[in-house]
Amino acid sequence: MVMNLIYDENLWTVGHFFMWLIIGRYFLKSWLIVIILSITWEAFEYYIPYDIAKETWFNKFTDLIANSFGFYVGLKIRKYIDSKKV
């Protein structure tokens, strides 16, 4: 039961983390854009008619947390690498 919950509900959350880590490292610096994109995507997932996008509200919330944490880590990596380029 617990393993199914972890696999079914939160495996995609790991993907969210790494996707936003890469975005924070290489592409964006704006928290506002990240928040807008994250919330918009989760709202879009609510309305699309595919079973793969159906998830609990709790999982949508954890996706937003994973997005934010991934972006934060990506920005920190960017800052660290940029400071070493002097």
C-alpha positions in Angstrom: 0.0 0.0 0.0 2.7 2.5 1.0 4.9 1.6 -2.0 1.9 2.0 -4.3 1.2 5.4 -2.9 4.8 6.5 -3.3 5.0 5.1 -6.8 1.6 6.1 -8.1 1.3 9.5 -6.5 4.8 10.9 -6.1 7.0 9.4 -8.8 6.1 12.3 -11.1 7.0 14.7 -8.3 10.7 13.5 -8.6 10.5 14.4 -12.3 9.1 17.9 -11.4 12.1 18.4 -9.0 14.7 17.6 -11.6 13.0 19.4 -14.4 12.9 22.6 -12.4 16.4 22.1 -11.2 17.6 22.1 -14.8 15.4 25.1 -15.6 16.8 27.0 -12.6 20.4 26.1 -13.5 20.3 26.9 -17.2 17.2 28.9 -18.2 15.2 31.1 -15.7 16.0 33.3 -12.8 12.6 34.7 -12.0 10.6 33.2 -9.1 7.5 34.9 -10.4 7.6 33.1 -13.7 8.2 29.8 -12.0 5.2 30.2 -9.7 3.0 31.3 -12.6 4.1 28.4 -14.8 3.8 25.8 -12.0 0.3 26.9 -10.9 -0.9 27.2 -14.5 0.4 23.7 -15.3 -1.3 22.1 -12.3 -4.6 23.8 -13.2 -4.2 22.7 -16.8 -3.7 19.1 -15.7 -6.9 19.3 -13.7 -8.9 19.9 -16.9 -7.2 17.7 -19.5 -9.2 14.5 -20.1 -6.3 12.0 -19.7 -6.0 9.6 -16.7 -2.3 10.2 -16.4 -3.1 13.8 -15.4 -5.6 12.8 -12.7 -4.1 13.2 -9.3 -5.1 14.2 -5.8 -4.9 17.8 -4.6 -2.3 16.8 -2.1 -0.1 15.6 -5.0 -0.6 18.8 -6.9 0.5 20.6 -3.8 3.6 18.4 -3.5 4.4 19.0 -7.1 4.4 22.8 -6.5 6.8 22.3 -3.5 9.0 20.0 -5.6 9.0 22.6 -8.4 10.0 25.4 -6.0 12.7 23.3 -4.3 14.1 22.1 -7.6 14.3 25.7 -8.9 15.9 26.8 -5.7 18.6 24.1 -5.9 19.1 24.9 -9.6 19.6 28.6 -8.8 22.1 27.7 -6.0 24.1 25.5 -8.4 24.1 28.3 -11.0 25.3 30.8 -8.4 28.0 28.5 -7.2 29.3 27.7 -10.7 29.2 31.3 -11.8 31.2 32.3 -8.7 33.9 29.9 -9.7 34.2 31.4 -13.2 36.1 34.4 -12.0 
